Amino acid sequence: MYYNNTKIKFKQVIIVEKSGNDPFDQFAVYGLSKYPKSSLLAGQPMKVHLDSFPSRDLAIKNYPEAV
């Protein structure tokens, strides 16, 4: 992923169970990092939605590095 022409490397990838009634969108995968120096928000935490899945198992299968 790029932000302001700077490649972002996620320090951590997490899976979060979402509240809601959509059975095809129950688990969200987020990448955690910090905004790059080129951003007005430089150094502040960044949380980026990467994908959503109907089950935790499917999310883990697609993002095995997630915790």
Secondary structure, 3 states (H helix, E strand, C coil): CEECCEECCCCEEEEEECCCCCCCCCEEEEEEEECCCCCCCCCCEEEEEEEEECCHHHHHHHCCCCC
